[in-house]
Amino acid sequence: MIHMTETLAVQTVEGFLTPDETTELTKVLDEHLAATGWVPARPSQGLTPPEAAQAVMDAGLKRALPAIRRAFPSATGVEPWLYHDLKPGDEIRPHVHGVGDPRARPQRIARVGFDLQNARRGGEFYLDTCSADALWSDVTATGSDYAPGTRFVHEITARTGPVRLADTPHTRWTCGPPPGTTVIYGIQLVHGVRRVEEGRVRKLITTLLA
């Protein structure tokens, strides 16, 4: 049974990849970018990296899963990883994914973000917490793997949803995890990335499944 707290939890895994794995991952990604010429159409757009990169990330996830399960005991695995590349002026505005269909199998419970490279200035990841009722739908857990009475947030993007998250009173928790760290955050948490002022942010992101 999935408890609501798993969708609101936060965990970090430092040293998610070994130095050799990080070097190999960077090489694979750089070669793929050079070969494809990929440039994101918008800051939130991700690229599916090649199988060699997926294999490196999956190996790290397999090692980290026992630590991840301390905060997310229902976790069983992840979706394929997506690569994100943010340049100066790019930002990811606050948004929240939500669980989608609570009766879906498998069920998404959290997001997993691996920091391959941090910006020299700006580009910090953040979580926004707030008590606004407008974030929450009237859907409750029935006929699903969630504990009875579990509440679910609306899926809210920068453009769609019942509220504009930037205008909702909130408390912002900003972090700058060192390169090589993975941050796992519940699927019902509002989050984003501050504007990159100098340098480059490179991350790989996936969804933790139960």
WOMOWO-V328179 format. One record per backbone hydrogen bond with DSSP energy under -1.0 kcal/mol. NH is the residue of the N-H (numbers start at 1). CO is the residue of the C=O. E is the energy in kcal/mol with one decimal. If there is no record, write none. Layout:
NH_CO_E / NH_CO_E
//
This chain:
2_145_-3.1 / 6_3_-1.7 / 7_4_-1.2 / 8_5_-1.2 / 11_184_-2.5 / 13_182_-2.6 / 16_180_-2.2 / 22_18_-2.6 / 23_19_-2.3 / 24_20_-2.3 / 25_21_-2.9 / 26_22_-2.5 / 27_23_-2.2 / 28_24_-2.5 / 29_25_-2.6 / 30_26_-2.7 / 31_27_-2.4 / 32_28_-2.1 / 33_29_-2.7 / 34_30_-2.3 / 35_31_-2.1 / 36_32_-2.2 / 37_33_-2.5 / 45_42_-1.8 / 47_83_-2.4 / 54_50_-2.0 / 55_51_-2.6 / 56_52_-1.5 / 57_53_-2.2 / 58_54_-2.8 / 59_55_-1.9 / 60_56_-1.7 / 61_57_-2.3 / 62_58_-2.3 / 63_59_-1.7 / 64_60_-2.1 / 65_61_-1.5 / 68_64_-2.5 / 69_65_-2.4 / 70_67_-1.3 / 71_68_-1.2 / 72_68_-2.2 / 75_72_-2.1 / 76_209_-2.8 / 77_209_-1.1 / 79_207_-1.6 / 82_205_-2.5 / 83_47_-3.5 / 84_203_-3.0 / 86_201_-2.9 / 89_196_-3.2 / 90_87_-2.5 / 92_193_-2.1 / 95_191_-1.8 / 96_156_-2.6 / 98_187_-2.2 / 104_101_-2.1 / 109_208_-2.7 / 110_208_-1.3 / 111_185_-3.0 / 112_206_-2.8 / 113_183_-2.8 / 114_204_-3.3 / 115_181_-2.4 / 116_202_-2.0 / 117_202_-1.9 / 120_198_-1.2 / 121_198_-2.1 / 123_195_-1.2 / 125_175_-1.2 / 126_192_-2.4 / 127_173_-2.2 / 128_190_-2.3 / 129_171_-2.5 / 135_132_-1.2 / 136_133_-1.8 / 137_152_-2.7 / 141_150_-1.2 / 147_2_-2.4 / 150_147_-1.9 / 154_135_-3.0 / 156_96_-1.9 / 157_160_-2.1 / 167_164_-1.4 / 168_165_-1.2 / 171_129_-2.9 / 173_127_-3.3 / 175_125_-2.9 / 180_115_-3.3 / 181_178_-1.7 / 182_13_-2.3 / 183_113_-2.7 / 184_11_-3.3 / 185_111_-2.3 / 186_9_-2.8 / 187_109_-2.3 / 188_7_-2.3 / 189_186_-1.8 / 191_95_-2.4 / 192_126_-1.8 / 193_92_-2.1 / 194_124_-3.0 / 196_90_-2.8 / 197_121_-2.2 / 198_121_-2.2 / 201_86_-2.4 / 202_117_-2.3 / 203_84_-2.2 / 204_114_-1.9 / 205_82_-2.7 / 206_112_-2.2 / 208_110_-2.8 / 209_77_-3.3 / 210_107_-2.7
//
